[in-house]
């Protein structure tokens, strides 16, 4: 059974989780975390590198020990190191570690003092009031734990889009090689570029004699066969992803693709339009009485309703049908429109590569510019730069800009937005930077009014350029903090600064609905990778998918501009401090 990079990364992450709970050396934990991130971000499957006898130790953060473990996982599906840890630490504890406010020390206390090993046991203990009795917990923490566990229990199992992609691509490549197969397309939420994927629908057209259905259930990653038929089969992969394969006639392919792409709300509206025109629309085609009048292509389905083609990412019944009817659909952004990346980290803080390596990797991907935005001093956990370290980095950027052809490195920083709204930014250096990204990495639990005012105040800083990952959410790990995004977007419009759409698959933040609001308000969005490694630039495709879901076109995105126009737009975001405002890089007596 093929082992994917995501499977190897999951093993390393679980080892790191177990080591943290066990109180192991933080450097050892970090090594596994970094290895997981490296593996997950690779653009090529590790099993292919091993088959080519490639040296895995050339990969960042992968030494001989981890390279050996990768080869072990590829053979056995797991690692002996993980099995040994599981013998001491129940593997279910790693699920508890994903609950907000429960770090490894607290999970260890829960396990040792209350014998809690599962989420259900954690819920029962919180309901009975046992957790608040433990040192360092209290009633409020107990309540937050209970709310998080109950919220997690109600969520359907879904996997991140980027993780799903590795499994889907392999399966589609496999199906395309089956004799007689003509077309293979993934539909559903995957095709609409939703942030997470539940079940997956794949459509195929094939010759009558094609063994595609039999080959599908024989795929070596199939864990369970749910059903098998001539035109439809359903399986569960070892990854937990349920896949339905539907074999359709060419004459119905477009109608079936439109139907199974969804969303349900979009399809209901489309069918209602058909009824008003005397048409019946289903997965087999568009019919007037018993005669099929369209259905071979998706374009023909929409054309039968007097509509232009509606891109899959827009099909959420959020005004796209009305806009199509008045010829008002936006020309959505494409990955090829992205000219640069304005949020990039190096190993000067928590990145994994040197500045020059990141620049060369970006150039290899066709980017014209990148902004180096390592963390500011206050974010100690990420090794934030002191003013003197930032000064040395700026000097290095000057040297590299003279040396490297084909790419320009912009000077930036990811400055912490402090609890009181001040920006952690060295005032003497601020004027030398091309851009300043402001970010929230702490105090996520502030009430909505305080969190909102905190960010609004930071945006008043005269050098504030871009608000990074504006809601702070981590998909399936951390909910967005409470913030009034309507006021944030209005402030960005008033202030003339920009919002980030963070393309990291674990963030995809801005949410699509806020992208749409930003577009309507005339606020430009920067699609950034937040790259911490050279392969993270490849995540820009997920940011583009999210931007398309948010109706963004090329003109709505900051980093689709060439360098000269970008520099002008960055300068436009610089404004003098508002009258009566405290300089926000300095201590203030005000509180939020």
MIDRENVO-400902 format. One line per field, with one value per residue (C-alpha): residue number from 1; residue in three letters; x, y, z. Coordinates in steps of 0.001 Angstrom, whole numbers, plus 500000, padded with zeros to 6 digits. Last residue first. Layout:
<pts>
seq [NUM,...] .
type [ala,...] .
X [X,...] .
Y [Y,...] .
Z [Z,...] .
</pts>
This chain:
<pts>
seq [592,591,590,589,588,587,586,585,584,583,582,581,580,579,578,577,576,575,574,573,572,571,570,569,568,567,566,565,564,563,562,561,560,559,558,557,556,555,554,553,552,551,550,549,548,547,546,545,544,543,542,541,540,539,538,537,536,535,534,533,532,531,530,529,528,527,526,525,524,523,522,521,520,519,518,517,516,515,514,513,512,511,510,509,508,507,506,505,504,503,502,501,500,499,498,497,496,495,494,493,492,491,490,489,488,487,486,485,484,483,482,481,480,479,478,477,476,475,474,473,472,471,470,469,468,467,466,465,464,463,462,461,460,459,458,457,456,455,454,453,452,451,450,449,448,447,446,445,444,443,442,441,440,439,438,437,436,435,434,433,432,431,430,429,428,427,426,425,424,423,422,421,420,419,418,417,416,415,414,413,412,411,410,409,408,407,406,405,404,403,402,401,400,399,398,397,396,395,394,393,392,391,390,389,388,387,386,385,384,383,382,381,380,379,378,377,376,375,374,373,372,371,370,369,368,367,366,365,364,363,362,361,360,359,358,357,356,355,354,353,352,351,350,349,348,347,346,345,344,343,342,341,340,339,338,337,336,335,334,333,332,331,330,329,328,327,326,325,324,323,322,321,320,319,318,317,316,315,314,313,312,311,310,309,308,307,306,305,304,303,302,301,300,299,298,297,296,295,294,293,292,291,290,289,288,287,286,285,284,283,282,281,280,279,278,277,276,275,274,273,272,271,270,269,268,267,266,265,264,263,262,261,260,259,258,257,256,255,254,253,252,251,250,249,248,247,246,245,244,243,242,241,240,239,238,237,236,235,234,233,232,231,230,229,228,227,226,225,224,223,222,221,220,219,218,217,216,215,214,213,212,211,210,209,208,207,206,205,204,203,202,201,200,199,198,197,196,195,194,193,192,191,190,189,188,187,186,185,184,183,182,181,180,179,178,177,176,175,174,173,172,171,170,169,168,167,166,165,164,163,162,161,160,159,158,157,156,155,154,153,152,151,150,149,148,147,146,145,144,143,142,141,140,139,138,137,136,135,134,133,132,131,130,129,128,127,126,125,124,123,122,121,120,119,118,117,116,115,114,113,112,111,110,109,108,107,106,105,104,103,102,101,100,99,98,97,96,95,94,93,92,91,90,89,88,87,86,85,84,83,82,81,80,79,78,77,76,75,74,73,72,71,70,69,68,67,66,65,64,63,62,61,60,59,58,57,56,55,54,53,52,51,50,49,48,47,46,45,44,43,42,41,40,39,38,37,36,35,34,33,32,31,30,29,28,27,26,25,24,23,22,21,20,19,18,17,16,15,14,13,12,11,10,9,8,7,6,5,4,3,2,1] .
type [unk,unk,unk,unk,unk,unk,unk,unk,unk,unk,unk,unk,unk,unk,unk,unk,unk,unk,unk,unk,unk,unk,unk,unk,unk,unk,unk,unk,unk,unk,unk,unk,unk,unk,unk,unk,unk,unk,unk,unk,unk,unk,unk,unk,unk,unk,unk,unk,unk,unk,unk,unk,unk,unk,unk,unk,unk,unk,unk,unk,unk,unk,unk,unk,unk,unk,unk,unk,unk,unk,unk,unk,unk,unk,unk,unk,unk,unk,unk,unk,unk,unk,unk,unk,unk,unk,unk,unk,unk,unk,unk,unk,unk,unk,unk,unk,unk,unk,unk,unk,unk,unk,unk,unk,unk,unk,unk,unk,unk,unk,unk,unk,unk,unk,unk,unk,unk,unk,unk,unk,unk,unk,unk,unk,unk,unk,unk,unk,unk,unk,unk,unk,unk,unk,unk,unk,unk,unk,unk,unk,unk,unk,unk,unk,unk,unk,unk,unk,unk,unk,unk,unk,unk,unk,unk,unk,unk,unk,unk,unk,unk,unk,unk,unk,unk,unk,unk,unk,unk,unk,unk,unk,unk,unk,unk,unk,unk,unk,unk,unk,unk,unk,unk,unk,unk,unk,unk,unk,unk,unk,unk,unk,unk,unk,unk,unk,unk,unk,unk,unk,unk,unk,unk,unk,unk,unk,unk,unk,unk,unk,unk,unk,unk,unk,unk,unk,unk,unk,unk,unk,unk,unk,unk,unk,unk,unk,unk,unk,unk,unk,unk,unk,unk,unk,unk,unk,unk,unk,unk,unk,unk,unk,unk,unk,unk,unk,unk,unk,unk,unk,unk,unk,unk,unk,unk,unk,unk,unk,unk,unk,unk,unk,unk,unk,unk,unk,unk,unk,unk,unk,unk,unk,unk,unk,unk,unk,unk,unk,unk,unk,unk,unk,unk,unk,unk,unk,unk,unk,unk,unk,unk,unk,unk,unk,unk,unk,unk,unk,unk,unk,unk,unk,unk,unk,unk,unk,unk,unk,unk,unk,unk,unk,unk,unk,unk,unk,unk,unk,unk,unk,unk,unk,unk,unk,unk,unk,unk,unk,unk,unk,unk,unk,unk,unk,unk,unk,unk,unk,unk,unk,unk,unk,unk,unk,unk,unk,unk,unk,unk,unk,unk,unk,unk,unk,unk,unk,unk,unk,unk,unk,unk,unk,unk,unk,unk,unk,unk,unk,unk,unk,unk,unk,unk,unk,unk,unk,unk,unk,unk,unk,unk,unk,unk,unk,unk,unk,unk,unk,unk,unk,unk,unk,unk,unk,unk,unk,unk,unk,unk,unk,unk,unk,unk,unk,unk,unk,unk,unk,unk,unk,unk,unk,unk,unk,unk,unk,unk,unk,unk,unk,unk,unk,unk,unk,unk,unk,unk,unk,unk,unk,unk,unk,unk,unk,unk,unk,unk,unk,unk,unk,unk,unk,unk,unk,unk,unk,unk,unk,unk,unk,unk,unk,unk,unk,unk,unk,unk,unk,unk,unk,unk,unk,unk,unk,unk,unk,unk,unk,unk,unk,unk,unk,unk,unk,unk,unk,unk,unk,unk,unk,unk,unk,unk,unk,unk,unk,unk,unk,unk,unk,unk,unk,unk,unk,unk,unk,unk,unk,unk,unk,unk,unk,unk,unk,unk,unk,unk,unk,unk,unk,unk,unk,unk,unk,unk,unk,unk,unk,unk,unk,unk,unk,unk,unk,unk,unk,unk,unk,unk,unk,unk,unk,unk,unk,unk,unk,unk,unk,unk,unk,unk,unk,unk,unk,unk,unk,unk,unk,unk,unk,unk,unk,unk,unk,unk,unk,unk,unk,unk,unk,unk,unk,unk,unk,unk,unk,unk,unk,unk,unk,unk,unk,unk,unk,unk,unk,unk,unk,unk,unk,unk,unk,unk,unk,unk,unk,unk,unk,unk,unk,unk,unk] .
X [492250,494763,496395,499568,501604,504970,506389,505736,502241,503146,500281,497491,496464,496532,496746,500270,501478,500421,502178,499760,500292,503965,503022,500852,503726,506124,503611,503323,507079,507324,504643,501223,499495,500680,497915,494898,491561,492817,493439,489954,488566,485132,485799,485770,488374,490452,490255,491503,494260,495319,495411,497621,499964,500829,503637,505636,505770,508287,511185,510435,508742,506470,503608,502222,500767,497689,497564,494033,492903,490123,487529,484600,482959,486255,486790,483269,483991,487301,485423,483050,485988,487655,490838,492576,493366,494965,496130,496571,498936,497586,497211,494804,496252,494461,495686,496231,494511,493385,489743,489546,491529,489295,486154,487647,488439,485009,483245,485685,484416,486735,486271,489223,488843,488619,491794,492720,490268,491518,493805,492039,493761,490968,493157,495875,498210,497075,499142,500876,501280,503955,501925,500492,496722,496333,497600,494701,492194,493723,493375,489964,488701,490176,488776,485254,485205,486344,490024,490550,493268,495707,498684,499861,498145,499936,500937,502878,505151,506274,509180,511191,513652,511086,510510,514170,514322,510803,511645,508265,506241,502951,500863,497310,497146,497691,500597,500276,503508,505422,506004,508885,509747,512476,511760,513885,513925,514166,515585,519277,520716,523886,522909,519634,521615,523831,520904,519034,522073,522098,518419,519178,521954,519557,516935,519499,520314,516639,516102,514570,511921,513072,509665,508854,510260,507562,508350,511424,509649,509079,510643,509045,511230,509205,509394,509751,509455,508029,508582,508766,512558,512659,510860,513345,516238,514868,514263,517793,519262,517418,518524,516138,513988,511951,511396,513593,516791,515964,513892,510273,508192,505050,504793,504939,505341,503864,500633,498571,499704,497733,494561,492265,488604,487062,484162,480572,478375,476769,473365,472267,475735,475485,472079,473465,476594,474665,475830,474332,477616,478756,481525,484465,482972,483231,479836,479588,477441,473694,470692,469370,470345,473734,474284,473876,475799,478776,478809,479369,477504,474324,471989,468691,467711,464215,461632,459795,462506,465450,468790,471132,471615,472601,469333,467694,464079,463161,459954,461743,460549,461414,464979,465394,464216,466776,469570,468470,468456,471895,473392,471984,473337,476789,477315,480135,477934,475289,477645,479787,476705,475314,478667,479085,475576,476273,479616,477817,478555,480581,480386,483128,482281,485227,485146,488322,489498,493158,492988,490485,486759,484998,481928,481029,478667,477868,478262,478143,480248,479338,481003,484403,486738,490400,491128,494692,495684,493055,491108,487755,488659,490009,486638,484830,487302,487215,486616,484541,481859,484436,485000,483730,484612,483256,484844,482845,484705,483326,484451,486849,488177,488948,486528,488191,484923,486480,487127,483664,482144,483836,487017,487404,488424,487908,488585,489107,489295,492204,492842,495768,493517,492210,495657,496449,493060,493839,497260,495899,493056,495316,497743,494875,493061,495978,495890,492114,492198,490370,486794,485178,481832,481984,479628,482256,484738,482229,481555,485264,485846,482913,484035,487608,486411,484272,487183,489439,486862,486378,490058,493062,496477,496204,493454,490044,488668,489091,486752,483667,481456,480870,484590,485461,482825,484123,487724,486631,484893,487976,490062,492906,491967,493506,492472,495830,498371,496427,495029,498475,500117,497496,498231,501949,501428,499282,495541,494178,492624,491928,494426,496385,493301,493717,497350,496128,494331,497722,497980,501496,503848,503347,502480,505989,507509,505257,506234,509938,509273,507939,504754,503530,506008,508011,507530,507618,511026,512384,511209,512732,516092,515933,515049,518165,520456,519420,516298,515960,516103,516171,519665,519462,516978,519708,517895,517851,515309,512792,513550,512723,509502,508449,509139,506388,507317,506207,507372,505351,504179,507697,509231,506467,506786,510575,510197,507857,510161,513171,511114,510345,514037,514880,512172,513808,511086,508286,506314,503416,505847,507389,503950,503018,506361,505920,502391,503684,506341,503752,501387,504220,504831,501132,500979,504000,502014,502548,501549,500000] .
Y [548673,550390,553773,554574,553999,552449,553160,551578,552998,556645,557930,559444,563081,563803,560687,559452,560286,557822,554985,552702,554629,553699,550047,550857,552677,549822,547384,549461,549306,545630,544348,544010,540691,541110,543447,541386,542951,543787,540110,539054,538114,536513,535079,531486,532661,534009,530645,528879,531478,530885,527161,527696,529858,526702,525974,528773,526490,524286,526612,526669,528960,530488,532666,531858,535288,536405,540151,541589,544967,546848,548291,547741,545165,543348,543353,541948,539115,538335,538360,535684,533588,533492,535506,533169,529949,528832,525195,525187,528185,530639,533583,536022,539241,542533,545893,549495,552676,553765,554247,551045,549082,550506,549380,545896,545808,547187,544473,541930,542488,540177,537157,534847,532378,528765,526812,523315,522168,524934,527319,530643,533938,536062,538449,536073,539070,542702,544469,547870,549481,552181,555073,552924,553318,549613,548767,550687,548833,545517,546218,547801,544563,542331,544597,544721,540970,539773,538779,535020,535122,536862,535982,535641,538659,539970,543252,543086,546048,546979,548428,548952,551801,554017,551378,551135,553920,553090,549480,547746,545786,547485,548818,547537,547005,543262,543656,543395,541618,542828,540600,542489,543780,544566,543595,541082,541480,538534,537885,538255,537858,539758,543409,542456,539997,542710,544981,542055,541281,544865,544537,541301,542961,545724,543132,541471,544822,545599,542173,539552,537167,533634,532087,531502,534948,536760,540194,540770,540879,537899,537544,539344,538921,540314,538426,539573,538433,534976,532382,529324,529159,532801,531886,529088,531475,533999,531367,530015,533511,534201,530975,528106,526566,529518,530240,533323,534020,530713,532649,533751,535020,537157,539402,536810,537860,538133,536191,536302,532793,531387,532721,535459,535365,537397,538716,537736,540669,539504,540453,536812,535791,538226,536805,533274,534216,535923,533784,530493,528637,527968,530560,528131,525998,528806,529909,529501,532214,532116,531925,528851,526495,528244,527093,523434,523867,525335,522315,520111,517160,518226,520096,519715,516224,515506,513955,517181,519784,518151,519367,516483,513227,514745,516674,519665,519707,522611,524613,527920,528503,524859,525463,528464,526299,523644,526244,527499,523961,523378,526428,525410,521876,523160,521411,519644,516570,518349,520355,517306,515195,517804,518113,514338,513549,513054,511483,508795,508554,506289,507418,506785,507557,508129,508100,509574,507780,507885,504120,504809,504178,502864,503511,502183,503533,502734,498932,498346,498041,499151,500002,498515,499096,500044,500981,502257,499420,500264,497057,498839,501210,498466,496708,499947,500939,497613,499440,497453,500125,502838,505317,508500,509101,511181,511326,512318,512822,512645,515216,517874,520921,524492,524360,524502,524056,521012,519424,520403,518107,517021,515141,514617,511581,511540,508858,505525,502584,500830,502050,504533,507517,505718,505530,509185,510073,508052,509625,513144,512517,511288,514204,516660,515543,516793,520198,520457,519758,516653,516282,514296,515886,518349,517740,516056,518889,521446,519312,519001,522739,523739,521334,522638,526256,525455,523722,526692,529004,526793,526458,524791,525493,523004,520416,520926,522625,519357,517332,519492,516539,517873,518501,514957,513519,515556,514498,510854,511259,512916,509924,509068,510729,508926,511833,512750,511272,511678,515098,516233,514992,516790,519951,519712,518899,521977,522059,525577,524605,520850,519295,517703,515620,513910,513152,511506,508878,507328,506126,506985,504287,501589,504330,505726,502380,502100,505609,504796,501574,503648,503234,502177,499305,499882,503607,504160,502484,504551,507711,506506,506040,509584,510792,509185,510234,513877,515482,519118,520446,517702,516700,513891,512117,511053,509761,506032,506610,504432,506497,509715,508169,507052,510576,511906,515131,518714,518532,520548,517676,516284,519582,520255,516796,517171,520507,518990,515982,518213,520473,517585,516722,520346,520463,517567,515135,515829,512691,514790,516587,513299,511907,514952,514882,511198,511962,514738,512446,509756,512307,513629,510119,509698,513146,512238,509323,505618,503358,500000] .
Z [525431,527645,527291,529202,526091,525429,521966,518570,518507,518484,520716,518652,519082,515380,513252,512617,509078,506390,504593,502739,499486,499712,499398,496384,494666,495399,493930,490766,490205,491146,488805,490339,491094,494677,495766,494735,493749,490247,489484,490461,493836,494099,497583,496331,493807,496683,498457,495330,494937,498522,497848,494789,496876,498794,496319,497955,500995,499192,500034,503745,506279,503650,504877,501402,500720,498774,499453,499476,498199,499935,497544,499912,497624,497270,501036,501505,499069,500738,504048,502780,501546,504952,505073,506319,504520,507826,507872,504107,504370,501807,504195,502577,503873,504274,503000,504066,502903,506394,505484,503426,506010,508737,506901,506602,510323,511232,509225,510595,514126,516037,518290,517669,514852,516047,516645,515523,512850,510527,512383,512911,513625,512142,510124,508904,508423,508458,505799,505629,509060,508777,510213,513023,512873,511985,515468,516987,514849,515934,519660,519152,517586,520273,522996,521527,520726,524147,524398,524106,521438,523765,521549,517950,516371,513311,511658,508412,507798,504304,502344,505503,506003,507752,510412,511394,513983,515194,516039,515590,518125,517245,520094,520307,524071,523786,521404,517640,516821,513795,510800,509229,505798,503319,499724,497847,494085,491699,488247,489018,492506,493494,493938,495623,497733,499212,500077,501623,503779,505068,505971,507820,509826,510890,511877,514124,515736,516283,517913,515675,516974,517798,517100,520786,521549,519595,521090,518899,515565,513332,509890,506997,503918,501039,497761,494180,490558,491242,488521,490726,490401,491515,494731,495388,494744,497234,499902,499497,499750,503001,504633,505052,507798,508992,512681,513079,511103,509452,506956,506743,503810,503689,500607,497841,494217,490734,491217,488001,486984,489941,488342,489662,488771,485984,488016,487209,486232,482999,484467,484778,485951,488846,489813,489667,491669,494462,497358,496188,496855,493290,493095,493299,490508,487909,486487,482710,481165,481745,479420,481193,478363,478416,481993,481036,477770,479635,481933,478914,477383,479181,476850,474963,476112,474785,477066,477938,477537,479225,480605,481338,483209,486565,486695,485041,483846,481618,481151,481581,485161,485903,484741,487017,489905,488955,489042,492463,493845,492330,494019,497409,496995,496147,493904,492029,491677,489609,487392,486690,485985,483599,481842,481499,480290,476562,477470,479445,483157,485447,489036,491579,495215,497535,501337,502845,505983,504901,504407,501657,502029,498944,496794,493368,490738,487110,486940,490672,493779,497292,500609,499792,502735,503119,499516,499152,496813,494222,493599,494114,491278,489015,489000,488210,485476,483614,480292,477765,477377,476726,479532,481143,484768,487605,491057,494121,497409,500923,503472,502198,504008,502952,500036,496654,494702,493059,496450,497684,495063,491832,490948,487197,485122,481350,478694,480443,478043,479733,483314,483349,484063,487148,488764,488064,489580,492697,493167,492682,495135,497930,497681,497223,500359,502455,500729,501125,504841,505994,507176,509953,510797,513672,516610,518788,518281,519544,522615,523376,522903,525132,527863,527745,527905,530963,532709,531994,533564,536611,537515,535862,537393,540250,539661,541279,538164,536284,538485,537875,536904,533388,532934,534009,531672,528713,529334,529561,526213,524721,525739,528137,531419,534390,536660,538203,535784,532556,533383,534573,531375,529276,531259,530608,526918,526257,526764,526238,522883,522452,520052,522927,523724,520368,521230,524418,522329,521547,525178,526385,527583,524910,522450,522843,521903,518858,517787,517895,515981,513115,511112,507676,507658,504461,503852,507612,507852,504961,506688,509966,508276,506909,510411,511879,509030,509191,507788,508895,505364,502696,501562,504131,501873,499456,496372,495649,492860,494735,497841,495979,494647,498140,499328,497058,495281,495994,499586,502099,504273,504518,505596,508126,509610,509802,511571,514147,514599,515219,517485,519809,520048,520765,523450,525359,526399,528867,528024,526737,524463,523297,522530,520466,518620,517810,516629,514381,512929,512178,510622,508440,507115,506276,504626,502496,501140,501856,498980,500000] .
</pts>
